């Protein structure tokens, strides 16, 4: 089994509120993978930084994370994402901000990985997701 880490955790690591070691205490020896979705969200943060120093620090963090193994989004990921999005919408829990979260969840489900987050409400209603809330261990 492996891990996907929600973008919010990597942001807290970049800001110094969490240490990489804090994440490693949870993931242990299991491999941590990176999603193109996470790269997108983090790169957006780089591009939106109004201060050059912050932008540079954020880019450095993204570059370090890019050394992790990358999961591809393929046709199976797309099918899982479509089912999840439909399920969430039919249950009346859809909102625009969840699109990226549903892609992460689809990848975690596809690969039978655990998803580590700080934001349980973003993921708790997704069927079949092996979710772990940071700090709940």
VOKEDO-919551 format. One record per residue: residue in three letters; x, y, z of N, C-alpha, C in turn. Coordinates in nm, 3 decimals. Example, Ala and Ser with C-alpha at 12.3 -4.5 7.8 and 13.67 -1.06 7.14 Angstrom:
// residues 2
r:ALA	n_px:1.319	n_py:-0.569	n_pz:0.780	ca_px:1.230	ca_py:-0.450	ca_pz:0.780	c_px:1.320	c_py:-0.330	c_pz:0.780
r:SER	n_px:1.285	n_py:-0.225	n_pz:0.708	ca_px:1.367	ca_py:-0.106	ca_pz:0.714	c_px:1.290	c_py:0.003	c_pz:0.787
// end
This chain:
// residues 137
r:UNK	n_px:0.084	n_py:-0.118	n_pz:0.000	ca_px:0.000	ca_py:0.000	ca_pz:0.000	c_px:0.088	c_py:0.124	c_pz:0.000
r:UNK	n_px:0.040	n_py:0.230	n_pz:-0.057	ca_px:0.111	ca_py:0.357	ca_pz:-0.059	c_px:0.023	c_py:0.470	c_pz:-0.007
r:UNK	n_px:0.073	n_py:0.589	n_pz:-0.021	ca_px:0.005	ca_py:0.708	ca_pz:0.031	c_px:-0.005	c_py:0.817	c_pz:-0.075
r:UNK	n_px:-0.115	n_py:0.887	n_pz:-0.072	ca_px:-0.130	ca_py:1.017	ca_pz:-0.137	c_px:-0.149	c_py:1.117	c_pz:-0.023
r:UNK	n_px:-0.086	n_py:1.230	n_pz:-0.037	ca_px:-0.093	ca_py:1.332	ca_pz:0.067	c_px:-0.169	c_py:1.451	c_pz:0.009
r:UNK	n_px:-0.272	n_py:1.493	n_pz:0.078	ca_px:-0.351	ca_py:1.608	ca_pz:0.034	c_px:-0.263	c_py:1.733	c_pz:0.029
r:UNK	n_px:-0.293	n_py:1.819	n_pz:-0.064	ca_px:-0.215	ca_py:1.941	ca_pz:-0.087	c_px:-0.203	c_py:2.026	c_pz:0.039
r:UNK	n_px:-0.308	n_py:2.030	n_pz:0.119	ca_px:-0.305	ca_py:2.114	ca_pz:0.240	c_px:-0.191	c_py:2.076	c_pz:0.334
r:UNK	n_px:-0.153	n_py:1.949	n_pz:0.336	ca_px:-0.042	ca_py:1.906	ca_pz:0.422	c_px:0.090	c_py:1.957	c_pz:0.366
r:UNK	n_px:0.107	n_py:1.946	n_pz:0.234	ca_px:0.232	ca_py:1.997	ca_pz:0.175	c_px:0.243	c_py:2.148	c_pz:0.194
r:UNK	n_px:0.133	n_py:2.217	n_pz:0.192	ca_px:0.135	ca_py:2.362	ca_pz:0.217	c_px:0.181	c_py:2.389	c_pz:0.360
r:UNK	n_px:0.132	n_py:2.312	n_pz:0.454	ca_px:0.174	ca_py:2.331	ca_pz:0.594	c_px:0.321	c_py:2.297	c_pz:0.613
r:UNK	n_px:0.373	n_py:2.200	n_pz:0.539	ca_px:0.517	ca_py:2.169	ca_pz:0.544	c_px:0.596	c_py:2.287	c_pz:0.487
r:UNK	n_px:0.551	n_py:2.340	n_pz:0.374	ca_px:0.621	ca_py:2.454	ca_pz:0.313	c_px:0.621	c_py:2.575	c_pz:0.405
r:UNK	n_px:0.514	n_py:2.595	n_pz:0.477	ca_px:0.503	ca_py:2.709	ca_pz:0.569	c_px:0.576	c_py:2.686	c_pz:0.701
r:UNK	n_px:0.623	n_py:2.564	n_pz:0.723	ca_px:0.696	ca_py:2.533	ca_pz:0.846	c_px:0.607	c_py:2.496	c_pz:0.963
r:UNK	n_px:0.478	n_py:2.481	n_pz:0.940	ca_px:0.385	ca_py:2.444	ca_pz:1.048	c_px:0.387	c_py:2.294	c_pz:1.075
r:UNK	n_px:0.428	n_py:2.217	n_pz:0.974	ca_px:0.453	ca_py:2.073	ca_pz:0.988	c_px:0.593	c_py:2.046	c_pz:0.935
r:UNK	n_px:0.654	n_py:1.944	n_pz:0.989	ca_px:0.785	ca_py:1.902	ca_pz:0.939	c_px:0.766	c_py:1.779	c_pz:0.851
r:UNK	n_px:0.854	n_py:1.760	n_pz:0.754	ca_px:0.847	ca_py:1.635	ca_pz:0.676	c_px:0.849	c_py:1.511	c_pz:0.765
r:UNK	n_px:0.920	n_py:1.521	n_pz:0.876	ca_px:0.928	ca_py:1.409	ca_pz:0.970	c_px:0.792	c_py:1.378	c_pz:1.032
r:UNK	n_px:0.709	n_py:1.481	n_pz:1.050	ca_px:0.574	ca_py:1.460	ca_pz:1.103	c_px:0.492	c_py:1.374	c_pz:1.007
r:UNK	n_px:0.508	n_py:1.399	n_pz:0.878	ca_px:0.438	ca_py:1.320	ca_pz:0.777	c_px:0.494	c_py:1.177	c_pz:0.776
r:UNK	n_px:0.626	n_py:1.167	n_pz:0.783	ca_px:0.692	ca_py:1.035	ca_pz:0.780	c_px:0.653	c_py:0.948	c_pz:0.899
r:UNK	n_px:0.625	n_py:1.010	n_pz:1.012	ca_px:0.581	ca_py:0.931	ca_pz:1.128	c_px:0.451	c_py:0.857	c_pz:1.098
r:UNK	n_px:0.369	n_py:0.913	n_pz:1.013	ca_px:0.242	ca_py:0.850	ca_pz:0.977	c_px:0.260	c_py:0.752	c_pz:0.862
r:UNK	n_px:0.332	n_py:0.792	n_pz:0.760	ca_px:0.346	ca_py:0.708	ca_pz:0.641	c_px:0.444	c_py:0.593	c_pz:0.661
r:UNK	n_px:0.535	n_py:0.608	n_pz:0.756	ca_px:0.631	ca_py:0.502	ca_pz:0.784	c_px:0.719	c_py:0.471	c_pz:0.664
r:UNK	n_px:0.738	n_py:0.343	n_pz:0.640	ca_px:0.825	ca_py:0.298	ca_pz:0.531	c_px:0.752	c_py:0.291	c_pz:0.397
r:UNK	n_px:0.621	n_py:0.312	n_pz:0.400	ca_px:0.544	ca_py:0.301	ca_pz:0.276	c_px:0.571	c_py:0.421	c_pz:0.186
r:UNK	n_px:0.568	n_py:0.396	n_pz:0.056	ca_px:0.601	ca_py:0.500	ca_pz:-0.040	c_px:0.491	c_py:0.606	c_pz:-0.048
r:UNK	n_px:0.533	n_py:0.730	n_pz:-0.061	ca_px:0.444	ca_py:0.844	ca_pz:-0.079	c_px:0.452	c_py:0.885	c_pz:-0.225
r:UNK	n_px:0.335	n_py:0.897	n_pz:-0.288	ca_px:0.327	ca_py:0.933	ca_pz:-0.429	c_px:0.274	c_py:1.074	c_pz:-0.444
r:UNK	n_px:0.302	n_py:1.132	n_pz:-0.558	ca_px:0.257	ca_py:1.267	ca_pz:-0.588	c_px:0.158	c_py:1.261	c_pz:-0.703
r:UNK	n_px:0.056	n_py:1.341	n_pz:-0.696	ca_px:-0.046	ca_py:1.349	ca_pz:-0.799	c_px:-0.024	c_py:1.475	c_pz:-0.883
r:UNK	n_px:-0.054	n_py:1.468	n_pz:-1.014	ca_px:-0.052	ca_py:1.590	ca_pz:-1.094	c_px:-0.148	c_py:1.696	c_pz:-1.039
r:UNK	n_px:-0.251	n_py:1.652	n_pz:-0.971	ca_px:-0.346	ca_py:1.744	ca_pz:-0.909	c_px:-0.276	c_py:1.827	c_pz:-0.801
r:UNK	n_px:-0.194	n_py:1.762	n_pz:-0.721	ca_px:-0.120	ca_py:1.831	ca_pz:-0.617	c_px:-0.022	c_py:1.930	c_pz:-0.678
r:UNK	n_px:0.047	n_py:1.888	n_pz:-0.784	ca_px:0.139	ca_py:1.979	ca_pz:-0.852	c_px:0.063	c_py:2.101	c_pz:-0.902
r:UNK	n_px:-0.053	n_py:2.080	n_pz:-0.960	ca_px:-0.135	ca_py:2.190	ca_pz:-1.011	c_px:-0.171	c_py:2.287	c_pz:-0.900
r:UNK	n_px:-0.221	n_py:2.234	n_pz:-0.789	ca_px:-0.263	ca_py:2.321	ca_pz:-0.679	c_px:-0.145	c_py:2.398	c_pz:-0.621
r:UNK	n_px:-0.032	n_py:2.331	n_pz:-0.604	ca_px:0.085	ca_py:2.399	ca_pz:-0.549	c_px:0.143	c_py:2.501	c_pz:-0.647
r:UNK	n_px:0.145	n_py:2.467	n_pz:-0.776	ca_px:0.196	ca_py:2.561	ca_pz:-0.875	c_px:0.107	c_py:2.685	c_pz:-0.884
r:UNK	n_px:-0.021	n_py:2.666	n_pz:-0.866	ca_px:-0.113	ca_py:2.780	ca_pz:-0.861	c_px:-0.072	c_py:2.874	c_pz:-0.747
r:UNK	n_px:-0.038	n_py:2.817	n_pz:-0.632	ca_px:0.007	ca_py:2.898	ca_pz:-0.519	c_px:0.136	c_py:2.972	c_pz:-0.549
r:UNK	n_px:0.226	n_py:2.908	n_pz:-0.623	ca_px:0.349	ca_py:2.975	ca_pz:-0.665	c_px:0.315	c_py:3.096	c_pz:-0.752
r:UNK	n_px:0.234	n_py:3.073	n_pz:-0.852	ca_px:0.202	ca_py:3.177	ca_pz:-0.950	c_px:0.123	c_py:3.293	c_pz:-0.888
r:UNK	n_px:0.045	n_py:3.265	n_pz:-0.786	ca_px:-0.038	ca_py:3.368	ca_pz:-0.725	c_px:0.033	c_py:3.448	c_pz:-0.617
r:UNK	n_px:0.152	n_py:3.406	n_pz:-0.577	ca_px:0.226	ca_py:3.479	ca_pz:-0.473	c_px:0.265	c_py:3.616	c_pz:-0.525
r:UNK	n_px:0.231	n_py:3.719	n_pz:-0.450	ca_px:0.262	ca_py:3.855	ca_pz:-0.493	c_px:0.405	c_py:3.896	c_pz:-0.457
r:UNK	n_px:0.465	n_py:3.826	n_pz:-0.365	ca_px:0.601	ca_py:3.856	ca_pz:-0.319	c_px:0.699	c_py:3.759	c_pz:-0.385
r:UNK	n_px:0.807	n_py:3.812	n_pz:-0.442	ca_px:0.905	ca_py:3.730	ca_pz:-0.513	c_px:0.971	c_py:3.628	c_pz:-0.420
r:UNK	n_px:0.997	n_py:3.666	n_pz:-0.296	ca_px:1.059	ca_py:3.574	ca_pz:-0.201	c_px:0.969	c_py:3.456	c_pz:-0.168
r:UNK	n_px:0.841	n_py:3.484	n_pz:-0.149	ca_px:0.744	ca_py:3.377	ca_pz:-0.122	c_px:0.731	c_py:3.288	c_pz:-0.245
r:UNK	n_px:0.724	n_py:3.350	n_pz:-0.360	ca_px:0.712	ca_py:3.273	ca_pz:-0.485	c_px:0.832	c_py:3.179	c_pz:-0.501
r:UNK	n_px:0.950	n_py:3.229	n_pz:-0.472	ca_px:1.072	ca_py:3.148	ca_pz:-0.485	c_px:1.072	c_py:3.033	c_pz:-0.384
r:UNK	n_px:1.033	n_py:3.060	n_pz:-0.261	ca_px:1.027	ca_py:2.955	ca_pz:-0.158	c_px:0.925	c_py:2.849	c_pz:-0.195
r:UNK	n_px:0.811	n_py:2.892	n_pz:-0.243	ca_px:0.707	ca_py:2.797	ca_pz:-0.284	c_px:0.755	c_py:2.710	c_pz:-0.401
r:UNK	n_px:0.821	n_py:2.773	n_pz:-0.497	ca_px:0.870	ca_py:2.697	ca_pz:-0.613	c_px:0.973	c_py:2.594	c_pz:-0.570
r:UNK	n_px:1.057	n_py:2.631	n_pz:-0.476	ca_px:1.158	ca_py:2.537	ca_pz:-0.425	c_px:1.089	c_py:2.416	c_pz:-0.362
r:UNK	n_px:0.983	n_py:2.440	n_pz:-0.286	ca_px:0.908	ca_py:2.330	ca_pz:-0.224	c_px:0.846	c_py:2.239	c_pz:-0.329
r:UNK	n_px:0.789	n_py:2.299	n_pz:-0.433	ca_px:0.730	ca_py:2.220	ca_pz:-0.542	c_px:0.837	c_py:2.136	c_pz:-0.609
r:UNK	n_px:0.952	n_py:2.195	n_pz:-0.634	ca_px:1.060	ca_py:2.123	ca_pz:-0.701	c_px:1.108	c_py:2.004	c_pz:-0.618
r:UNK	n_px:1.113	n_py:2.019	n_pz:-0.487	ca_px:1.151	ca_py:1.908	ca_pz:-0.399	c_px:1.047	c_py:1.797	c_pz:-0.406
r:UNK	n_px:0.920	n_py:1.834	n_pz:-0.401	ca_px:0.813	ca_py:1.734	ca_pz:-0.406	c_px:0.811	c_py:1.658	c_pz:-0.539
r:UNK	n_px:0.851	n_py:1.723	n_pz:-0.646	ca_px:0.850	ca_py:1.659	ca_pz:-0.777	c_px:0.947	c_py:1.541	c_pz:-0.786
r:UNK	n_px:1.030	n_py:1.523	n_pz:-0.685	ca_px:1.122	ca_py:1.408	ca_pz:-0.682	c_px:1.050	c_py:1.280	c_pz:-0.639
r:UNK	n_px:0.931	n_py:1.295	n_pz:-0.584	ca_px:0.852	ca_py:1.178	ca_pz:-0.544	c_px:0.796	c_py:1.110	c_pz:-0.669
r:UNK	n_px:0.767	n_py:0.981	n_pz:-0.659	ca_px:0.708	ca_py:0.913	ca_pz:-0.775	c_px:0.571	c_py:0.971	c_pz:-0.808
r:UNK	n_px:0.546	n_py:0.989	n_pz:-0.936	ca_px:0.424	ca_py:1.053	ca_pz:-0.984	c_px:0.322	c_py:0.949	c_pz:-1.029
r:UNK	n_px:0.199	n_py:0.967	n_pz:-0.985	ca_px:0.088	ca_py:0.885	ca_pz:-1.034	c_px:0.030	c_py:0.951	c_pz:-1.158
r:UNK	n_px:0.000	n_py:0.872	n_pz:-1.258	ca_px:-0.061	ca_py:0.924	ca_pz:-1.379	c_px:-0.213	c_py:0.925	c_pz:-1.364
r:UNK	n_px:-0.275	n_py:1.017	n_pz:-1.434	ca_px:-0.420	ca_py:1.016	ca_pz:-1.446	c_px:-0.449	c_py:0.950	c_pz:-1.580
r:UNK	n_px:-0.519	n_py:0.837	n_pz:-1.575	ca_px:-0.547	ca_py:0.763	ca_pz:-1.698	c_px:-0.697	c_py:0.740	c_pz:-1.711
r:UNK	n_px:-0.736	n_py:0.654	n_pz:-1.806	ca_px:-0.878	ca_py:0.632	ca_pz:-1.830	c_px:-0.948	c_py:0.571	c_pz:-1.709
r:UNK	n_px:-0.879	n_py:0.485	n_pz:-1.635	ca_px:-0.941	ca_py:0.427	ca_pz:-1.515	c_px:-0.962	c_py:0.534	c_pz:-1.408
r:UNK	n_px:-0.864	n_py:0.623	n_pz:-1.392	ca_px:-0.879	ca_py:0.734	ca_pz:-1.297	c_px:-1.000	c_py:0.818	c_pz:-1.335
r:UNK	n_px:-1.012	n_py:0.847	n_pz:-1.465	ca_px:-1.124	ca_py:0.927	ca_pz:-1.513	c_px:-1.258	c_py:0.861	c_pz:-1.486
r:UNK	n_px:-1.266	n_py:0.730	n_pz:-1.505	ca_px:-1.391	ca_py:0.659	ca_pz:-1.480	c_px:-1.427	c_py:0.663	c_pz:-1.331
r:UNK	n_px:-1.328	n_py:0.642	n_pz:-1.246	ca_px:-1.353	ca_py:0.647	ca_pz:-1.101	c_px:-1.395	c_py:0.788	c_pz:-1.062
r:UNK	n_px:-1.326	n_py:0.889	n_pz:-1.114	ca_px:-1.360	ca_py:1.028	ca_pz:-1.084	c_px:-1.504	c_py:1.057	c_pz:-1.125
r:UNK	n_px:-1.544	n_py:1.013	n_pz:-1.243	ca_px:-1.681	ca_py:1.037	ca_pz:-1.290	c_px:-1.784	c_py:0.974	c_pz:-1.199
r:UNK	n_px:-1.757	n_py:0.851	n_pz:-1.154	ca_px:-1.850	ca_py:0.784	ca_pz:-1.062	c_px:-1.858	c_py:0.858	c_pz:-0.929
r:UNK	n_px:-1.742	n_py:0.901	n_pz:-0.877	ca_px:-1.742	ca_py:0.974	ca_pz:-0.749	c_px:-1.816	c_py:1.107	c_pz:-0.762
r:UNK	n_px:-1.788	n_py:1.180	n_pz:-0.869	ca_px:-1.852	ca_py:1.311	ca_pz:-0.889	c_px:-2.003	c_py:1.294	c_pz:-0.899
r:UNK	n_px:-2.048	n_py:1.192	n_pz:-0.972	ca_px:-2.192	ca_py:1.168	ca_pz:-0.984	c_px:-2.252	c_py:1.130	c_pz:-0.850
r:UNK	n_px:-2.184	n_py:1.044	n_pz:-0.777	ca_px:-2.233	ca_py:1.000	ca_pz:-0.646	c_px:-2.248	c_py:1.117	c_pz:-0.550
r:UNK	n_px:-2.147	n_py:1.203	n_pz:-0.546	ca_px:-2.149	ca_py:1.318	ca_pz:-0.456	c_px:-2.259	c_py:1.416	c_pz:-0.498
r:UNK	n_px:-2.271	n_py:1.438	n_pz:-0.627	ca_px:-2.374	ca_py:1.531	ca_pz:-0.675	c_px:-2.514	c_py:1.477	c_pz:-0.647
r:UNK	n_px:-2.537	n_py:1.348	n_pz:-0.674	ca_px:-2.670	ca_py:1.290	ca_pz:-0.650	c_px:-2.707	c_py:1.292	c_pz:-0.502
r:UNK	n_px:-2.605	n_py:1.292	n_pz:-0.417	ca_px:-2.630	ca_py:1.298	ca_pz:-0.273	c_px:-2.648	c_py:1.443	c_pz:-0.226
r:UNK	n_px:-2.635	n_py:1.538	n_pz:-0.320	ca_px:-2.655	ca_py:1.679	ca_pz:-0.285	c_px:-2.538	c_py:1.743	c_pz:-0.215
r:UNK	n_px:-2.419	n_py:1.687	n_pz:-0.232	ca_px:-2.302	ca_py:1.738	ca_pz:-0.160	c_px:-2.198	c_py:1.799	c_pz:-0.253
r:UNK	n_px:-2.236	n_py:1.828	n_pz:-0.375	ca_px:-2.143	ca_py:1.881	ca_pz:-0.475	c_px:-2.116	c_py:2.029	c_pz:-0.452
r:UNK	n_px:-1.992	n_py:2.068	n_pz:-0.472	ca_px:-1.956	ca_py:2.210	ca_pz:-0.480	c_px:-1.834	c_py:2.221	c_pz:-0.570
r:UNK	n_px:-1.815	n_py:2.336	n_pz:-0.629	ca_px:-1.709	ca_py:2.354	ca_pz:-0.728	c_px:-1.570	c_py:2.328	c_pz:-0.671
r:UNK	n_px:-1.545	n_py:2.364	n_pz:-0.546	ca_px:-1.411	ca_py:2.349	ca_pz:-0.490	c_px:-1.369	c_py:2.203	c_pz:-0.480
r:UNK	n_px:-1.463	n_py:2.112	n_pz:-0.484	ca_px:-1.433	ca_py:1.971	ca_pz:-0.462	c_px:-1.375	c_py:1.900	c_pz:-0.583
r:UNK	n_px:-1.372	n_py:1.963	n_pz:-0.697	ca_px:-1.325	ca_py:1.896	ca_pz:-0.819	c_px:-1.186	c_py:1.836	c_pz:-0.798
r:UNK	n_px:-1.094	n_py:1.915	n_pz:-0.748	ca_px:-0.957	ca_py:1.866	ca_pz:-0.728	c_px:-0.953	c_py:1.756	c_pz:-0.622
r:UNK	n_px:-1.030	n_py:1.771	n_pz:-0.516	ca_px:-1.034	ca_py:1.669	ca_pz:-0.412	c_px:-1.085	c_py:1.536	c_pz:-0.468
r:UNK	n_px:-1.183	n_py:1.543	n_pz:-0.556	ca_px:-1.236	ca_py:1.420	ca_pz:-0.616	c_px:-1.133	c_py:1.352	c_pz:-0.705
r:UNK	n_px:-1.049	n_py:1.429	n_pz:-0.773	ca_px:-0.941	ca_py:1.368	ca_pz:-0.852	c_px:-0.842	c_py:1.297	c_pz:-0.761
r:UNK	n_px:-0.803	n_py:1.360	n_pz:-0.650	ca_px:-0.712	ca_py:1.295	ca_pz:-0.555	c_px:-0.775	c_py:1.167	c_pz:-0.500
r:UNK	n_px:-0.901	n_py:1.176	n_pz:-0.464	ca_px:-0.970	ca_py:1.058	ca_pz:-0.410	c_px:-0.975	c_py:0.947	c_pz:-0.515
r:UNK	n_px:-1.002	n_py:0.982	n_pz:-0.641	ca_px:-1.007	ca_py:0.883	ca_pz:-0.747	c_px:-0.873	c_py:0.811	c_pz:-0.761
r:UNK	n_px:-0.765	n_py:0.886	n_pz:-0.754	ca_px:-0.633	ca_py:0.823	ca_pz:-0.765	c_px:-0.606	c_py:0.732	c_pz:-0.645
r:UNK	n_px:-0.641	n_py:0.777	n_pz:-0.526	ca_px:-0.620	ca_py:0.695	ca_pz:-0.407	c_px:-0.700	c_py:0.565	c_pz:-0.416
r:UNK	n_px:-0.824	n_py:0.574	n_pz:-0.458	ca_px:-0.908	ca_py:0.455	ca_pz:-0.471	c_px:-0.852	c_py:0.363	c_pz:-0.579
r:UNK	n_px:-0.816	n_py:0.419	n_pz:-0.693	ca_px:-0.763	ca_py:0.339	ca_pz:-0.804	c_px:-0.643	c_py:0.255	c_pz:-0.763
r:UNK	n_px:-0.554	n_py:0.312	n_pz:-0.685	ca_px:-0.429	ca_py:0.244	ca_pz:-0.648	c_px:-0.434	c_py:0.180	c_pz:-0.510
r:UNK	n_px:-0.552	n_py:0.186	n_pz:-0.447	ca_px:-0.569	ca_py:0.131	ca_pz:-0.312	c_px:-0.470	c_py:0.195	c_pz:-0.214
r:UNK	n_px:-0.453	n_py:0.327	n_pz:-0.228	ca_px:-0.366	ca_py:0.403	ca_pz:-0.139	c_px:-0.450	c_py:0.469	c_pz:-0.029
r:UNK	n_px:-0.383	n_py:0.501	n_pz:0.079	ca_px:-0.446	ca_py:0.584	ca_pz:0.182	c_px:-0.425	c_py:0.730	c_pz:0.145
r:UNK	n_px:-0.522	n_py:0.812	n_pz:0.181	ca_px:-0.514	ca_py:0.956	ca_pz:0.157	c_px:-0.505	c_py:1.025	c_pz:0.292
r:UNK	n_px:-0.399	n_py:1.102	n_pz:0.311	ca_px:-0.376	ca_py:1.174	ca_pz:0.436	c_px:-0.413	c_py:1.320	c_pz:0.416
r:UNK	n_px:-0.496	n_py:1.373	n_pz:0.504	ca_px:-0.542	ca_py:1.512	ca_pz:0.491	c_px:-0.555	c_py:1.578	c_pz:0.627
r:UNK	n_px:-0.566	n_py:1.708	n_pz:0.624	ca_px:-0.603	ca_py:1.788	ca_pz:0.741	c_px:-0.751	c_py:1.824	c_pz:0.736
r:UNK	n_px:-0.813	n_py:1.804	n_pz:0.620	ca_px:-0.951	ca_py:1.848	ca_pz:0.596	c_px:-1.044	c_py:1.730	c_pz:0.574
r:UNK	n_px:-1.087	n_py:1.668	n_pz:0.680	ca_px:-1.174	ca_py:1.550	ca_pz:0.668	c_px:-1.303	c_py:1.584	c_pz:0.594
r:UNK	n_px:-1.358	n_py:1.703	n_pz:0.614	ca_px:-1.487	ca_py:1.735	ca_pz:0.552	c_px:-1.479	c_py:1.735	c_pz:0.399
r:UNK	n_px:-1.359	n_py:1.753	n_pz:0.345	ca_px:-1.343	ca_py:1.753	ca_pz:0.199	c_px:-1.354	c_py:1.612	c_pz:0.141
r:UNK	n_px:-1.336	n_py:1.510	n_pz:0.224	ca_px:-1.326	ca_py:1.374	ca_pz:0.174	c_px:-1.415	c_py:1.272	c_pz:0.244
r:UNK	n_px:-1.471	n_py:1.304	n_pz:0.359	ca_px:-1.535	ca_py:1.203	ca_pz:0.443	c_px:-1.656	c_py:1.135	c_pz:0.379
r:UNK	n_px:-1.717	n_py:1.194	n_pz:0.281	ca_px:-1.836	ca_py:1.134	ca_pz:0.221	c_px:-1.807	c_py:1.062	c_pz:0.090
r:UNK	n_px:-1.681	n_py:1.035	n_pz:0.063	ca_px:-1.644	ca_py:0.970	ca_pz:-0.063	c_px:-1.637	c_py:0.819	c_pz:-0.041
r:UNK	n_px:-1.726	n_py:0.746	n_pz:-0.109	ca_px:-1.731	ca_py:0.601	ca_pz:-0.089	c_px:-1.605	c_py:0.531	c_pz:-0.139
r:UNK	n_px:-1.555	n_py:0.437	n_pz:-0.058	ca_px:-1.441	ca_py:0.356	ca_pz:-0.098	c_px:-1.305	c_py:0.419	c_pz:-0.072
r:UNK	n_px:-1.303	n_py:0.537	n_pz:-0.014	ca_px:-1.177	ca_py:0.606	ca_pz:0.011	c_px:-1.121	c_py:0.567	c_pz:0.148
r:UNK	n_px:-0.994	n_py:0.530	n_pz:0.150	ca_px:-0.924	ca_py:0.498	ca_pz:0.274	c_px:-0.860	c_py:0.628	c_pz:0.323
r:UNK	n_px:-0.930	n_py:0.699	n_pz:0.408	ca_px:-0.894	ca_py:0.834	ca_pz:0.451	c_px:-0.837	c_py:0.832	c_pz:0.592
r:UNK	n_px:-0.730	n_py:0.909	n_pz:0.610	ca_px:-0.674	ca_py:0.927	ca_pz:0.743	c_px:-0.659	c_py:1.076	c_pz:0.769
r:UNK	n_px:-0.714	n_py:1.121	n_pz:0.878	ca_px:-0.704	ca_py:1.260	ca_pz:0.918	c_px:-0.574	c_py:1.279	c_pz:0.996
r:UNK	n_px:-0.489	n_py:1.371	n_pz:0.950	ca_px:-0.363	ca_py:1.398	ca_pz:1.018	c_px:-0.389	c_py:1.435	c_pz:1.163
r:UNK	n_px:-0.318	n_py:1.373	n_pz:1.252	ca_px:-0.335	ca_py:1.399	ca_pz:1.394	c_px:-0.434	c_py:1.307	c_pz:1.462
r:UNK	n_px:-0.501	n_py:1.221	n_pz:1.385	ca_px:-0.599	ca_py:1.131	ca_pz:1.447	c_px:-0.540	c_py:0.996	c_pz:1.482
r:UNK	n_px:-0.411	n_py:0.979	n_pz:1.456	ca_px:-0.347	ca_py:0.849	ca_pz:1.485	c_px:-0.293	c_py:0.845	c_pz:1.624
// end
